[in-house]
């Protein structure tokens, strides 16, 4: 047993040294050559542990993220446990089966549709080819749903099992892919930097293909047997709230077992028999739930320890939320690049420097108004933060008056 442990530790140390050499600027081909000589096989878990140790030793998450594509190229074809059959996760409708189906569809779209549009425009810079290329790049951005499900459903459970570094690194790369697609769309719409559009598209396609490799050969094997069946069922149930890309999902995964959905429904009905007494009235839990959900705003509450405790579910949420976020530190619900903004707001609220903060951003036809409020008790003690998000475009357009009787 000690030989196995020592060998595993030796491989991890060797991997860390390889990453550091890449970090110091050594050519990838030289590192790949040494990798082949020194490493017989590596598991997805070892890669995860290696990344976590690098961060723990002081390497910034952003730096691991920058190296992610490079070391993926080194690791490709060297992971020995990535293709093992797993009947559990390969069942139709299982969340991992759905993610893999999307990856096949993404690859098909890039090969059969996007590349043809790129080639047509490369051969003839006509207006028709230009508009078709713009259309297909816009369609490519629907990959955001795939990444959003991964970030909002898989990552919270990984964090529960104390796997934190790979999600942060992967989320950062997801954002870079999103930003790359959005930049190309903007350039096409505004006729900017046309000479570099195809090159930038090739870069984005390479990153997407690398992300497919990382998901299927590192991420999915890592969590396949880690999550419980109950957790997979919650993930499957909530996936539809975010949506899917490039596939029409028809299968529903339902393993042979006690119907947890019915048990939770019964539990909810029993709870709803109670009342909640407020200073200004009394409401049934059912009444309160639907009252909050009918308001034309998204409400999220984070407690004094920065843990997400509640979110409302209006019919048309602006930002995706799933139940997996409940009980999660709010810092881990944001991309690494924006965590410092969240920290700054919360620190201002806790210290009493501020009671509110606000932002507004354009999202297609929407003007999204995002407000944060410090929640305090009668004595001024900080209880948490409320986030309120609303599309105010229609409000902006109001003119004159409209009387009730009208």
Secondary structure, 3 states (H helix, E strand, C coil): CHHHHHHHHHHHHHHHHHHHHHHCCCCHHHHHHHHHHHCCCECHHHHHHHHHHHHHCCCCHHHHHHHHHHHHHHHCCCECCCCCCCCCCCCCCCHHHHHHHHHHHHHHHHHHHHHHHHHHHHHCCCHHHHHHHHHHHHHHCCHHHHHHHHHHHHHHHHHHCCCCHHHHHHHHHHHHHHHHHHHHHHHHHCCCCHHHHHHHHHHHHHHHHHHHHHHHHHHHHHHCCCCCHHHHHHHHHHHHHHCCCCCCCCCCCCCCCCCHHHHHHHHHHHHCCCEEEECCEEEEHHHHHHHHHHCCCEEEEEECCCEEEEECCCCCCCCCCCHHHCCCEHHHHCCHHHHHHHHHHHHHHHHCCCCEEEEEEEECCEEEEEEEEEEECCCCCEEEEEEEEEECHHHHCCCCCCCCCC
